[in-house]
Amino acid sequence: MWFKGYGDYEGKIMELTLNEKDSAASEDDPDTGPNLYMLEGIVMNEPIDE
């Protein structure tokens, strides 16, 4: 997901991703562990068209 900044964040975008946490699976049976996801994000400058 990308979000466009406004106000103090004009010219910035925030990218959010959901990444599955590897250690969430059970050691005995990896298919029975819960599906846990970590929300990660970065803020960067908007791309400039040249």
PDBQT receptor file of N, H, CA, C and O in Angstrom, charges set to zero:
ATOM      1  N   MET A   1       0.842  -1.171   0.000  1.00  0.00    +0.000 N 
ATOM      2  CA  MET A   1       0.000   0.000   0.000  1.00  0.00    +0.000 C 
ATOM      3  C   MET A   1       0.891   1.238   0.000  1.00  0.00    +0.000 C 
ATOM      4  O   MET A   1       1.898   1.294   0.706  1.00  0.00    +0.000 OA
ATOM      5  N   TRP A   2       0.517   2.195  -0.775  1.00  0.00    +0.000 N 
ATOM      6  H   TRP A   2      -0.301   2.149  -1.348  1.00  0.00    +0.000 HD
ATOM      7  CA  TRP A   2       1.246   3.462  -0.816  1.00  0.00    +0.000 C 
ATOM      8  C   TRP A   2       0.301   4.569  -0.389  1.00  0.00    +0.000 C 
ATOM      9  O   TRP A   2      -0.866   4.582  -0.778  1.00  0.00    +0.000 OA
ATOM     10  N   PHE A   3       0.807   5.500   0.414  1.00  0.00    +0.000 N 
ATOM     11  H   PHE A   3       1.756   5.489   0.730  1.00  0.00    +0.000 HD
ATOM     12  CA  PHE A   3       0.043   6.659   0.854  1.00  0.00    +0.000 C 
ATOM     13  C   PHE A   3       0.822   7.916   0.495  1.00  0.00    +0.000 C 
ATOM     14  O   PHE A   3       2.029   7.995   0.719  1.00  0.00    +0.000 OA
ATOM     15  N   LYS A   4       0.117   8.903  -0.067  1.00  0.00    +0.000 N 
ATOM     16  H   LYS A   4      -0.864   8.838  -0.249  1.00  0.00    +0.000 HD
ATOM     17  CA  LYS A   4       0.746  10.156  -0.468  1.00  0.00    +0.000 C 
ATOM     18  C   LYS A   4       0.658  11.142   0.680  1.00  0.00    +0.000 C 
ATOM     19  O   LYS A   4      -0.398  11.305   1.292  1.00  0.00    +0.000 OA
ATOM     20  N   GLY A   5       1.781  11.803   0.970  1.00  0.00    +0.000 N 
ATOM     21  H   GLY A   5       2.638  11.670   0.473  1.00  0.00    +0.000 HD
ATOM     22  CA  GLY A   5       1.827  12.749   2.082  1.00  0.00    +0.000 C 
ATOM     23  C   GLY A   5       1.226  14.102   1.726  1.00  0.00    +0.000 C 
ATOM     24  O   GLY A   5       1.158  14.484   0.557  1.00  0.00    +0.000 OA
ATOM     25  N   TYR A   6       0.796  14.814   2.755  1.00  0.00    +0.000 N 
ATOM     26  H   TYR A   6       0.851  14.504   3.705  1.00  0.00    +0.000 HD
ATOM     27  CA  TYR A   6       0.300  16.179   2.579  1.00  0.00    +0.000 C 
ATOM     28  C   TYR A   6       0.702  16.980   3.809  1.00  0.00    +0.000 C 
ATOM     29  O   TYR A   6       1.137  16.413   4.811  1.00  0.00    +0.000 OA
ATOM     30  N   GLY A   7       0.554  18.314   3.730  1.00  0.00    +0.000 N 
ATOM     31  H   GLY A   7       0.200  18.775   2.916  1.00  0.00    +0.000 HD
ATOM     32  CA  GLY A   7       0.962  19.175   4.842  1.00  0.00    +0.000 C 
ATOM     33  C   GLY A   7       2.479  19.132   5.022  1.00  0.00    +0.000 C 
ATOM     34  O   GLY A   7       3.225  19.381   4.075  1.00  0.00    +0.000 OA
ATOM     35  N   ASP A   8       2.930  18.819   6.225  1.00  0.00    +0.000 N 
ATOM     36  H   ASP A   8       2.324  18.617   6.994  1.00  0.00    +0.000 HD
ATOM     37  CA  ASP A   8       4.368  18.739   6.505  1.00  0.00    +0.000 C 
ATOM     38  C   ASP A   8       5.050  17.623   5.716  1.00  0.00    +0.000 C 
ATOM     39  O   ASP A   8       6.271  17.632   5.561  1.00  0.00    +0.000 OA
ATOM     40  N   TYR A   9       4.275  16.671   5.219  1.00  0.00    +0.000 N 
ATOM     41  H   TYR A   9       3.283  16.664   5.345  1.00  0.00    +0.000 HD
ATOM     42  CA  TYR A   9       4.828  15.531   4.494  1.00  0.00    +0.000 C 
ATOM     43  C   TYR A   9       4.618  15.628   2.987  1.00  0.00    +0.000 C 
ATOM     44  O   TYR A   9       4.685  14.618   2.287  1.00  0.00    +0.000 OA
ATOM     45  N   GLU A  10       4.364  16.834   2.483  1.00  0.00    +0.000 N 
ATOM     46  H   GLU A  10       4.309  17.654   3.052  1.00  0.00    +0.000 HD
ATOM     47  CA  GLU A  10       4.191  17.059   1.044  1.00  0.00    +0.000 C 
ATOM     48  C   GLU A  10       5.443  16.587   0.307  1.00  0.00    +0.000 C 
ATOM     49  O   GLU A  10       6.559  16.906   0.717  1.00  0.00    +0.000 OA
ATOM     50  N   GLY A  11       5.267  15.836  -0.770  1.00  0.00    +0.000 N 
ATOM     51  H   GLY A  11       4.361  15.577  -1.103  1.00  0.00    +0.000 HD
ATOM     52  CA  GLY A  11       6.394  15.329  -1.544  1.00  0.00    +0.000 C 
ATOM     53  C   GLY A  11       6.939  14.012  -1.020  1.00  0.00    +0.000 C 
ATOM     54  O   GLY A  11       7.957  13.530  -1.516  1.00  0.00    +0.000 OA
ATOM     55  N   LYS A  12       6.285  13.418  -0.027  1.00  0.00    +0.000 N 
ATOM     56  H   LYS A  12       5.458  13.810   0.376  1.00  0.00    +0.000 HD
ATOM     57  CA  LYS A  12       6.711  12.133   0.530  1.00  0.00    +0.000 C 
ATOM     58  C   LYS A  12       5.633  11.088   0.270  1.00  0.00    +0.000 C 
ATOM     59  O   LYS A  12       4.462  11.428   0.101  1.00  0.00    +0.000 OA
ATOM     60  N   ILE A  13       6.020   9.840   0.240  1.00  0.00    +0.000 N 
ATOM     61  H   ILE A  13       6.971   9.564   0.378  1.00  0.00    +0.000 HD
ATOM     62  CA  ILE A  13       5.076   8.737   0.193  1.00  0.00    +0.000 C 
ATOM     63  C   ILE A  13       5.467   7.749   1.288  1.00  0.00    +0.000 C 
ATOM     64  O   ILE A  13       6.631   7.669   1.679  1.00  0.00    +0.000 OA
ATOM     65  N   MET A  14       4.481   6.997   1.778  1.00  0.00    +0.000 N 
ATOM     66  H   MET A  14       3.535   7.062   1.461  1.00  0.00    +0.000 HD
ATOM     67  CA  MET A  14       4.733   5.960   2.770  1.00  0.00    +0.000 C 
ATOM     68  C   MET A  14       4.302   4.633   2.159  1.00  0.00    +0.000 C 
ATOM     69  O   MET A  14       3.183   4.504   1.660  1.00  0.00    +0.000 OA
ATOM     70  N   GLU A  15       5.184   3.662   2.201  1.00  0.00    +0.000 N 
ATOM     71  H   GLU A  15       6.093   3.767   2.606  1.00  0.00    +0.000 HD
ATOM     72  CA  GLU A  15       4.884   2.331   1.679  1.00  0.00    +0.000 C 
ATOM     73  C   GLU A  15       4.733   1.382   2.855  1.00  0.00    +0.000 C 
ATOM     74  O   GLU A  15       5.639   1.256   3.679  1.00  0.00    +0.000 OA
ATOM     75  N   LEU A  16       3.581   0.709   2.936  1.00  0.00    +0.000 N 
ATOM     76  H   LEU A  16       2.844   0.811   2.267  1.00  0.00    +0.000 HD
ATOM     77  CA  LEU A  16       3.326  -0.273   3.986  1.00  0.00    +0.000 C 
ATOM     78  C   LEU A  16       3.243  -1.659   3.369  1.00  0.00    +0.000 C 
ATOM     79  O   LEU A  16       2.624  -1.850   2.322  1.00  0.00    +0.000 OA
ATOM     80  N   THR A  17       3.873  -2.626   4.029  1.00  0.00    +0.000 N 
ATOM     81  H   THR A  17       4.376  -2.472   4.880  1.00  0.00    +0.000 HD
ATOM     82  CA  THR A  17       3.822  -4.006   3.564  1.00  0.00    +0.000 C 
ATOM     83  C   THR A  17       3.492  -4.917   4.737  1.00  0.00    +0.000 C 
ATOM     84  O   THR A  17       3.797  -4.596   5.886  1.00  0.00    +0.000 OA
ATOM     85  N   LEU A  18       2.871  -6.048   4.446  1.00  0.00    +0.000 N 
ATOM     86  H   LEU A  18       2.623  -6.308   3.513  1.00  0.00    +0.000 HD
ATOM     87  CA  LEU A  18       2.611  -7.083   5.441  1.00  0.00    +0.000 C 
ATOM     88  C   LEU A  18       3.508  -8.271   5.113  1.00  0.00    +0.000 C 
ATOM     89  O   LEU A  18       3.397  -8.863   4.040  1.00  0.00    +0.000 OA
ATOM     90  N   ASN A  19       4.396  -8.614   6.044  1.00  0.00    +0.000 N 
ATOM     91  H   ASN A  19       4.486  -8.133   6.916  1.00  0.00    +0.000 HD
ATOM     92  CA  ASN A  19       5.311  -9.732   5.846  1.00  0.00    +0.000 C 
ATOM     93  C   ASN A  19       5.013 -10.815   6.868  1.00  0.00    +0.000 C 
ATOM     94  O   ASN A  19       4.896 -10.538   8.062  1.00  0.00    +0.000 OA
ATOM     95  N   GLU A  20       4.891 -12.046   6.399  1.00  0.00    +0.000 N 
ATOM     96  H   GLU A  20       4.986 -12.272   5.430  1.00  0.00    +0.000 HD
ATOM     97  CA  GLU A  20       4.607 -13.151   7.304  1.00  0.00    +0.000 C 
ATOM     98  C   GLU A  20       5.805 -13.406   8.207  1.00  0.00    +0.000 C 
ATOM     99  O   GLU A  20       6.948 -13.446   7.751  1.00  0.00    +0.000 OA
ATOM    100  N   LYS A  21       5.527 -13.578   9.490  1.00  0.00    +0.000 N 
ATOM    101  H   LYS A  21       4.598 -13.545   9.860  1.00  0.00    +0.000 HD
ATOM    102  CA  LYS A  21       6.590 -13.826  10.457  1.00  0.00    +0.000 C 
ATOM    103  C   LYS A  21       6.972 -15.297  10.387  1.00  0.00    +0.000 C 
ATOM    104  O   LYS A  21       6.124 -16.163  10.600  1.00  0.00    +0.000 OA
ATOM    105  N   ASP A  22       8.242 -15.596  10.090  1.00  0.00    +0.000 N 
ATOM    106  H   ASP A  22       8.931 -14.892   9.917  1.00  0.00    +0.000 HD
ATOM    107  CA  ASP A  22       8.701 -16.970   9.902  1.00  0.00    +0.000 C 
ATOM    108  C   ASP A  22       8.598 -17.810  11.167  1.00  0.00    +0.000 C 
ATOM    109  O   ASP A  22       8.292 -18.999  11.089  1.00  0.00    +0.000 OA
ATOM    110  N   SER A  23       8.848 -17.217  12.327  1.00  0.00    +0.000 N 
ATOM    111  H   SER A  23       9.097 -16.251  12.390  1.00  0.00    +0.000 HD
ATOM    112  CA  SER A  23       8.888 -18.002  13.564  1.00  0.00    +0.000 C 
ATOM    113  C   SER A  23       7.503 -18.322  14.115  1.00  0.00    +0.000 C 
ATOM    114  O   SER A  23       7.398 -18.882  15.206  1.00  0.00    +0.000 OA
ATOM    115  N   ALA A  24       6.439 -17.982  13.390  1.00  0.00    +0.000 N 
ATOM    116  H   ALA A  24       6.525 -17.527  12.504  1.00  0.00    +0.000 HD
ATOM    117  CA  ALA A  24       5.087 -18.228  13.883  1.00  0.00    +0.000 C 
ATOM    118  C   ALA A  24       4.703 -19.697  13.788  1.00  0.00    +0.000 C 
ATOM    119  O   ALA A  24       3.823 -20.152  14.520  1.00  0.00    +0.000 OA
ATOM    120  N   ALA A  25       5.337 -20.433  12.914  1.00  0.00    +0.000 N 
ATOM    121  H   ALA A  25       6.051 -20.064  12.320  1.00  0.00    +0.000 HD
ATOM    122  CA  ALA A  25       4.976 -21.841  12.730  1.00  0.00    +0.000 C 
ATOM    123  C   ALA A  25       5.477 -22.686  13.897  1.00  0.00    +0.000 C 
ATOM    124  O   ALA A  25       6.513 -22.400  14.498  1.00  0.00    +0.000 OA
ATOM    125  N   SER A  26       4.726 -23.715  14.195  1.00  0.00    +0.000 N 
ATOM    126  H   SER A  26       3.884 -23.947  13.708  1.00  0.00    +0.000 HD
ATOM    127  CA  SER A  26       5.100 -24.664  15.247  1.00  0.00    +0.000 C 
ATOM    128  C   SER A  26       6.328 -25.459  14.795  1.00  0.00    +0.000 C 
ATOM    129  O   SER A  26       6.449 -25.807  13.621  1.00  0.00    +0.000 OA
ATOM    130  N   GLU A  27       7.232 -25.743  15.725  1.00  0.00    +0.000 N 
ATOM    131  H   GLU A  27       7.134 -25.461  16.680  1.00  0.00    +0.000 HD
ATOM    132  CA  GLU A  27       8.424 -26.503  15.363  1.00  0.00    +0.000 C 
ATOM    133  C   GLU A  27       8.069 -27.947  15.011  1.00  0.00    +0.000 C 
ATOM    134  O   GLU A  27       8.728 -28.554  14.166  1.00  0.00    +0.000 OA
ATOM    135  N   ASP A  28       7.029 -28.508  15.653  1.00  0.00    +0.000 N 
ATOM    136  H   ASP A  28       6.494 -28.015  16.339  1.00  0.00    +0.000 HD
ATOM    137  CA  ASP A  28       6.640 -29.896  15.391  1.00  0.00    +0.000 C 
ATOM    138  C   ASP A  28       5.960 -30.052  14.035  1.00  0.00    +0.000 C 
ATOM    139  O   ASP A  28       6.249 -30.989  13.291  1.00  0.00    +0.000 OA
ATOM    140  N   ASP A  29       5.060 -29.134  13.719  1.00  0.00    +0.000 N 
ATOM    141  H   ASP A  29       4.825 -28.373  14.323  1.00  0.00    +0.000 HD
ATOM    142  CA  ASP A  29       4.314 -29.205  12.461  1.00  0.00    +0.000 C 
ATOM    143  C   ASP A  29       4.136 -27.789  11.925  1.00  0.00    +0.000 C 
ATOM    144  O   ASP A  29       3.273 -27.056  12.408  1.00  0.00    +0.000 OA
ATOM    145  N   PRO A  30       4.935 -27.390  10.935  1.00  0.00    +0.000 N 
ATOM    146  CA  PRO A  30       4.877 -26.011  10.442  1.00  0.00    +0.000 C 
ATOM    147  C   PRO A  30       3.524 -25.595   9.875  1.00  0.00    +0.000 C 
ATOM    148  O   PRO A  30       3.250 -24.400   9.764  1.00  0.00    +0.000 OA
ATOM    149  N   ASP A  31       2.666 -26.560   9.511  1.00  0.00    +0.000 N 
ATOM    150  H   ASP A  31       2.888 -27.531   9.600  1.00  0.00    +0.000 HD
ATOM    151  CA  ASP A  31       1.365 -26.223   8.926  1.00  0.00    +0.000 C 
ATOM    152  C   ASP A  31       0.306 -25.888   9.972  1.00  0.00    +0.000 C 
ATOM    153  O   ASP A  31      -0.776 -25.423   9.612  1.00  0.00    +0.000 OA
ATOM    154  N   THR A  32       0.587 -26.112  11.258  1.00  0.00    +0.000 N 
ATOM    155  H   THR A  32       1.465 -26.490  11.550  1.00  0.00    +0.000 HD
ATOM    156  CA  THR A  32      -0.424 -25.872  12.285  1.00  0.00    +0.000 C 
ATOM    157  C   THR A  32      -0.241 -24.543  13.017  1.00  0.00    +0.000 C 
ATOM    158  O   THR A  32      -1.106 -24.152  13.802  1.00  0.00    +0.000 OA
ATOM    159  N   GLY A  33       0.854 -23.853  12.778  1.00  0.00    +0.000 N 
ATOM    160  H   GLY A  33       1.556 -24.171  12.141  1.00  0.00    +0.000 HD
ATOM    161  CA  GLY A  33       1.101 -22.584  13.464  1.00  0.00    +0.000 C 
ATOM    162  C   GLY A  33       0.188 -21.486  12.950  1.00  0.00    +0.000 C 
ATOM    163  O   GLY A  33      -0.309 -21.563  11.827  1.00  0.00    +0.000 OA
ATOM    164  N   PRO A  34      -0.037 -20.457  13.773  1.00  0.00    +0.000 N 
ATOM    165  CA  PRO A  34      -0.878 -19.340  13.315  1.00  0.00    +0.000 C 
ATOM    166  C   PRO A  34      -0.159 -18.506  12.258  1.00  0.00    +0.000 C 
ATOM    167  O   PRO A  34       1.069 -18.423  12.240  1.00  0.00    +0.000 OA
ATOM    168  N   ASN A  35      -0.934 -17.902  11.395  1.00  0.00    +0.000 N 
ATOM    169  H   ASN A  35      -1.932 -17.970  11.409  1.00  0.00    +0.000 HD
ATOM    170  CA  ASN A  35      -0.360 -17.002  10.394  1.00  0.00    +0.000 C 
ATOM    171  C   ASN A  35      -0.265 -15.610  11.006  1.00  0.00    +0.000 C 
ATOM    172  O   ASN A  35      -1.274 -14.924  11.167  1.00  0.00    +0.000 OA
ATOM    173  N   LEU A  36       0.952 -15.198  11.347  1.00  0.00    +0.000 N 
ATOM    174  H   LEU A  36       1.772 -15.755  11.216  1.00  0.00    +0.000 HD
ATOM    175  CA  LEU A  36       1.181 -13.870  11.918  1.00  0.00    +0.000 C 
ATOM    176  C   LEU A  36       1.887 -13.008  10.888  1.00  0.00    +0.000 C 
ATOM    177  O   LEU A  36       2.803 -13.461  10.203  1.00  0.00    +0.000 OA
ATOM    178  N   TYR A  37       1.451 -11.764  10.787  1.00  0.00    +0.000 N 
ATOM    179  H   TYR A  37       0.707 -11.395  11.344  1.00  0.00    +0.000 HD
ATOM    180  CA  TYR A  37       2.040 -10.843   9.826  1.00  0.00    +0.000 C 
ATOM    181  C   TYR A  37       2.522  -9.595  10.543  1.00  0.00    +0.000 C 
ATOM    182  O   TYR A  37       1.848  -9.078  11.434  1.00  0.00    +0.000 OA
ATOM    183  N   MET A  38       3.684  -9.118  10.150  1.00  0.00    +0.000 N 
ATOM    184  H   MET A  38       4.232  -9.538   9.426  1.00  0.00    +0.000 HD
ATOM    185  CA  MET A  38       4.262  -7.898  10.704  1.00  0.00    +0.000 C 
ATOM    186  C   MET A  38       3.991  -6.757   9.718  1.00  0.00    +0.000 C 
ATOM    187  O   MET A  38       4.222  -6.897   8.517  1.00  0.00    +0.000 OA
ATOM    188  N   LEU A  39       3.505  -5.642  10.230  1.00  0.00    +0.000 N 
ATOM    189  H   LEU A  39       3.318  -5.528  11.206  1.00  0.00    +0.000 HD
ATOM    190  CA  LEU A  39       3.288  -4.461   9.402  1.00  0.00    +0.000 C 
ATOM    191  C   LEU A  39       4.577  -3.655   9.398  1.00  0.00    +0.000 C 
ATOM    192  O   LEU A  39       5.051  -3.220  10.448  1.00  0.00    +0.000 OA
ATOM    193  N   GLU A  40       5.138  -3.461   8.219  1.00  0.00    +0.000 N 
ATOM    194  H   GLU A  40       4.753  -3.815   7.366  1.00  0.00    +0.000 HD
ATOM    195  CA  GLU A  40       6.383  -2.713   8.075  1.00  0.00    +0.000 C 
ATOM    196  C   GLU A  40       6.144  -1.550   7.133  1.00  0.00    +0.000 C 
ATOM    197  O   GLU A  40       5.337  -1.644   6.208  1.00  0.00    +0.000 OA
ATOM    198  N   GLY A  41       6.841  -0.465   7.368  1.00  0.00    +0.000 N 
ATOM    199  H   GLY A  41       7.496  -0.389   8.120  1.00  0.00    +0.000 HD
ATOM    200  CA  GLY A  41       6.665   0.698   6.517  1.00  0.00    +0.000 C 
ATOM    201  C   GLY A  41       7.915   1.533   6.400  1.00  0.00    +0.000 C 
ATOM    202  O   GLY A  41       8.765   1.536   7.290  1.00  0.00    +0.000 OA
ATOM    203  N   ILE A  42       8.021   2.247   5.281  1.00  0.00    +0.000 N 
ATOM    204  H   ILE A  42       7.330   2.244   4.557  1.00  0.00    +0.000 HD
ATOM    205  CA  ILE A  42       9.107   3.195   5.080  1.00  0.00    +0.000 C 
ATOM    206  C   ILE A  42       8.514   4.471   4.486  1.00  0.00    +0.000 C 
ATOM    207  O   ILE A  42       7.484   4.441   3.812  1.00  0.00    +0.000 OA
ATOM    208  N   VAL A  43       9.179   5.578   4.747  1.00  0.00    +0.000 N 
ATOM    209  H   VAL A  43      10.016   5.602   5.294  1.00  0.00    +0.000 HD
ATOM    210  CA  VAL A  43       8.791   6.872   4.178  1.00  0.00    +0.000 C 
ATOM    211  C   VAL A  43       9.896   7.276   3.219  1.00  0.00    +0.000 C 
ATOM    212  O   VAL A  43      11.077   7.212   3.561  1.00  0.00    +0.000 OA
ATOM    213  N   MET A  44       9.511   7.695   2.011  1.00  0.00    +0.000 N 
ATOM    214  H   MET A  44       8.552   7.746   1.733  1.00  0.00    +0.000 HD
ATOM    215  CA  MET A  44      10.499   8.079   1.010  1.00  0.00    +0.000 C 
ATOM    216  C   MET A  44       9.986   9.262   0.203  1.00  0.00    +0.000 C 
ATOM    217  O   MET A  44       8.807   9.610   0.280  1.00  0.00    +0.000 OA
ATOM    218  N   ASN A  45      10.862   9.869  -0.560  1.00  0.00    +0.000 N 
ATOM    219  H   ASN A  45      11.819   9.586  -0.622  1.00  0.00    +0.000 HD
ATOM    220  CA  ASN A  45      10.466  10.960  -1.443  1.00  0.00    +0.000 C 
ATOM    221  C   ASN A  45       9.662  10.412  -2.617  1.00  0.00    +0.000 C 
ATOM    222  O   ASN A  45       9.899   9.298  -3.084  1.00  0.00    +0.000 OA
ATOM    223  N   GLU A  46       8.707  11.213  -3.085  1.00  0.00    +0.000 N 
ATOM    224  H   GLU A  46       8.515  12.118  -2.705  1.00  0.00    +0.000 HD
ATOM    225  CA  GLU A  46       7.939  10.818  -4.259  1.00  0.00    +0.000 C 
ATOM    226  C   GLU A  46       8.859  10.773  -5.479  1.00  0.00    +0.000 C 
ATOM    227  O   GLU A  46       9.777  11.585  -5.597  1.00  0.00    +0.000 OA
ATOM    228  N   PRO A  47       8.611   9.818  -6.391  1.00  0.00    +0.000 N 
ATOM    229  CA  PRO A  47       9.392   9.804  -7.636  1.00  0.00    +0.000 C 
ATOM    230  C   PRO A  47       9.137  11.081  -8.453  1.00  0.00    +0.000 C 
ATOM    231  O   PRO A  47       8.016  11.590  -8.480  1.00  0.00    +0.000 OA
ATOM    232  N   ILE A  48      10.145  11.574  -9.092  1.00  0.00    +0.000 N 
ATOM    233  H   ILE A  48      11.055  11.161  -9.069  1.00  0.00    +0.000 HD
ATOM    234  CA  ILE A  48      10.046  12.797  -9.896  1.00  0.00    +0.000 C 
ATOM    235  C   ILE A  48      10.087  12.414 -11.371  1.00  0.00    +0.000 C 
ATOM    236  O   ILE A  48      11.019  11.741 -11.811  1.00  0.00    +0.000 OA
ATOM    237  N   ASP A  49       9.075  12.838 -12.142  1.00  0.00    +0.000 N 
ATOM    238  H   ASP A  49       8.317  13.384 -11.785  1.00  0.00    +0.000 HD
ATOM    239  CA  ASP A  49       9.066  12.602 -13.585  1.00  0.00    +0.000 C 
ATOM    240  C   ASP A  49      10.029  13.567 -14.248  1.00  0.00    +0.000 C 
ATOM    241  O   ASP A  49       9.977  14.772 -14.003  1.00  0.00    +0.000 OA
ATOM    242  N   GLU A  50      10.904  13.041 -15.085  1.00  0.00    +0.000 N 
ATOM    243  H   GLU A  50      10.946  12.062 -15.284  1.00  0.00    +0.000 HD
ATOM    244  CA  GLU A  50      11.866  13.910 -15.783  1.00  0.00    +0.000 C 
ATOM    245  C   GLU A  50      11.540  14.019 -17.243  1.00  0.00    +0.000 C 
ATOM    246  O   GLU A  50      12.242  14.708 -17.983  1.00  0.00    +0.000 OA
TER     247      GLU A  50
